[in-house]
Amino acid sequence: MRMSYLGKREVNITMKVGFIGGGLDSAIGSAHFAAINIDRKYSLDAGMFSIDESINFSSGEFYGVDKNRVYANISDFLSAEQNNLDAVLVLSPTPLHFEHINHIFDAGIPVISEKALCTNGKDAEVLARRATSENKFLSVTFTYTGYPMVREIKRMISDGILGDVLSVHVEMPQESFIRSSTSGTKPQPQAWRQLDYEIPSVTLDLGSHVINLLEFITGNQVARVSGIASHAGDVSALVDNVLAIGELHNGTPISLNWNKVSLGKRNGLACTIYGSNGSISWEQENPEYLRYGAKDGAIQIIDRSHAMVKVAAERRYQRFKVGHPAGYIEAFANLYHDIAEDLTSFKAGRKFDNPYTHSAADSADGLRVLEALHESAAKKEWIEIRR
Ligand SMILES: NC(=O)c1ccc[n+]([C@@H]2O[C@H](COP(=O)([O-])OP(=O)(O)OC[C@H]3O[C@@H](n4cnc5c(N)ncnc54)[C@H](O)[C@@H]3O)[C@@H](O)[C@H]2O)c1
């Protein structure tokens, strides 16, 4: 008998989960639903999916959830389900995360939350402190770190393949606040995205990923930043264009930018690392490939089957063989696979130190960097990150 490429696969649903948000009226809900189902480790059993009553129930039906376990409000959801679920996924708008996560913590259920964790560093620190002092589980879904090639970059930097890291550049240009429809209609993002908070909305959406990716691949934290923030697009007077330079703790120079006013860029998340022995570039829209520039001038395109690759060649990432591109949903599934391992350890009372998952403390740290960057933009000064 010919086995699947992943070898013998078993249905091993260990995590019963519920959603808050993520209804059919949301941007991200169906991506989470697809991702949790890929490795058959989770079942979606309950939820309050939408604030719209009819969409709430149609979402439950679409996701295959018993209609008696679809709830009209969060209090009813948590009190009815607190002994039935292994985790609640928080997929509601970012400004609601703080309230929702505190509520789930109070109900004693582990939390898996979308980024950005909160709209400011202070609230995120409160959650991080609660997680530590009250032994609560909170893991944050920074999706892009689930790409095998991003994990390969992390490995290449830590193994010294690039030599000394001379500079790191991460960008996330998008076009959603400036691109019109073909009939000329201006962009219409969700109402909560049309407001700036303690940290501007564009930075919560995109800057949180940029800082997370930077610190994830380098294994180092930002020490100081100098930023510029401006408005150019068609959505009220929001900040929509952010650029910064800075330094990691080891002195490595960094450059960062994110914006929603780059016509032609659907989701241009990309990074380049220049080292004394080689350079690596990766683009989210072409995620299966790295571009490697060697010391002798050779330029190579590296995929999952290349001899240099170690992490991305692991069996777990070969859902189908190289040459058949995996993408965003599979990256999400990889992260969910790692979160399930953490959750299993947590439930068994074991410590876990997974290099691929993101704690509340990691997220709070990222938000502190982003606050410092906007403080720098306002004061036109360099700002040291408080830690
Ligand atoms: N990791 C990524 O790549 C990625 C991409 C997009 C969005 N996100 C994050 O996911 C979260 C949701 O973003 P989105 O774009 O899907 O938002 P959205 O506005 O499109 O959807 C929000 C969902 O939450 C529901 N909702 C609103 N208020 C609620 C409440 N009080 N209780 C329960 N449900 C409520 C809505 O009905 C809807 O289903 C945000 O934190 C965002 O930053 C992450």
The ligand as an SDF file (V2000), in Angstrom:
LIG
                    3D

 44 48  0  0  0  0  0  0  0  0999 V2000
   -2.6550   36.6820   11.3080 N   0  0  0  0  0  0  0  0  0  0  0  0
   -3.1210   37.3210   10.2400 C   0  0  0  0  0  0  0  0  0  0  0  0
   -2.5420   37.2100    9.1690 O   0  0  0  0  0  0  0  0  0  0  0  0
   -4.3870   38.1430   10.3670 C   0  0  0  0  0  0  0  0  0  0  0  0
   -5.0720   38.5630    9.2280 C   0  0  0  0  0  0  0  0  0  0  0  0
   -6.2790   39.2690    9.3860 C   0  0  0  0  0  0  0  0  0  0  0  0
   -6.7600   39.5700   10.6500 C   0  0  0  0  0  0  0  0  0  0  0  0
   -6.0350   39.1830   11.7430 N   0  0  0  0  0  0  0  0  0  0  0  0
   -6.5210   39.5060   13.1020 C   0  0  0  0  0  0  0  0  0  0  0  0
   -7.7250   38.7840   13.3430 O   0  0  0  0  0  0  0  0  0  0  0  0
   -8.6180   39.5560   14.1520 C   0  0  0  0  0  0  0  0  0  0  0  0
   -9.9410   39.6990   13.4210 C   0  0  0  0  0  0  0  0  0  0  0  0
   -9.7040   40.3720   12.2020 O   0  0  0  0  0  0  0  0  0  0  0  0
  -10.7510   40.3250   10.9920 P   0  0  0  0  0  0  0  0  0  0  0  0
  -10.1070   41.0560    9.8630 O   0  0  0  0  0  0  0  0  0  0  0  0
  -11.2300   38.9350   10.7850 O   0  0  0  0  0  0  0  0  0  0  0  0
  -11.9230   41.2310   11.6130 O   0  0  0  0  0  0  0  0  0  0  0  0
  -13.3980   41.3720   11.0400 P   0  0  0  0  0  0  0  0  0  0  0  0
  -13.9010   42.6940   11.5020 O   0  0  0  0  0  0  0  0  0  0  0  0
  -13.4340   41.0620    9.5780 O   0  0  0  0  0  0  0  0  0  0  0  0
  -14.2020   40.2080   11.7780 O   0  0  0  0  0  0  0  0  0  0  0  0
  -14.4510   40.2540   13.1760 C   0  0  0  0  0  0  0  0  0  0  0  0
  -15.3760   39.1010   13.5780 C   0  0  0  0  0  0  0  0  0  0  0  0
  -15.6290   39.2020   14.9720 O   0  0  0  0  0  0  0  0  0  0  0  0
  -17.0480   39.3030   15.1860 C   0  0  0  0  0  0  0  0  0  0  0  0
  -17.2860   40.1630   16.3320 N   0  0  0  0  0  0  0  0  0  0  0  0
  -17.2840   41.5090   16.3840 C   0  0  0  0  0  0  0  0  0  0  0  0
  -17.5420   41.9230   17.6400 N   0  0  0  0  0  0  0  0  0  0  0  0
  -17.6950   40.8160   18.3980 C   0  0  0  0  0  0  0  0  0  0  0  0
  -17.9810   40.5740   19.7630 C   0  0  0  0  0  0  0  0  0  0  0  0
  -18.1990   41.5880   20.6290 N   0  0  0  0  0  0  0  0  0  0  0  0
  -18.0520   39.3020   20.1830 N   0  0  0  0  0  0  0  0  0  0  0  0
  -17.8640   38.2660   19.3300 C   0  0  0  0  0  0  0  0  0  0  0  0
  -17.6020   38.4280   18.0120 N   0  0  0  0  0  0  0  0  0  0  0  0
  -17.5180   39.6880   17.5670 C   0  0  0  0  0  0  0  0  0  0  0  0
  -17.6160   39.8530   13.8780 C   0  0  0  0  0  0  0  0  0  0  0  0
  -19.0040   39.5590   13.7400 O   0  0  0  0  0  0  0  0  0  0  0  0
  -16.7220   39.1350   12.8650 C   0  0  0  0  0  0  0  0  0  0  0  0
  -17.1500   37.8100   12.6690 O   0  0  0  0  0  0  0  0  0  0  0  0
   -7.9050   40.8860   14.4080 C   0  0  0  0  0  0  0  0  0  0  0  0
   -7.2660   40.8360   15.6540 O   0  0  0  0  0  0  0  0  0  0  0  0
   -6.8650   40.9630   13.2910 C   0  0  0  0  0  0  0  0  0  0  0  0
   -5.7110   41.7110   13.6350 O   0  0  0  0  0  0  0  0  0  0  0  0
   -4.8810   38.4820   11.6190 C   0  0  0  0  0  0  0  0  0  0  0  0
  1  2  1  0
  2  3  2  0
  2  4  1  0
  4  5  1  0
  4 44  2  0
  5  6  2  0
  6  7  1  0
  7  8  2  0
  8  9  1  0
  8 44  1  0
  9 10  1  0
  9 42  1  0
 10 11  1  0
 11 12  1  0
 11 40  1  0
 12 13  1  0
 13 14  1  0
 14 15  2  0
 14 16  1  0
 14 17  1  0
 17 18  1  0
 18 19  2  0
 18 20  1  0
 18 21  1  0
 21 22  1  0
 22 23  1  0
 23 24  1  0
 23 38  1  0
 24 25  1  0
 25 26  1  0
 25 36  1  0
 26 27  1  0
 26 35  1  0
 27 28  2  0
 28 29  1  0
 29 30  1  0
 29 35  2  0
 30 31  1  0
 30 32  2  0
 32 33  1  0
 33 34  2  0
 34 35  1  0
 36 37  1  0
 36 38  1  0
 38 39  1  0
 40 41  1  0
 40 42  1  0
 42 43  1  0
M  CHG  2   8   1  16  -1
M  END
$$$$
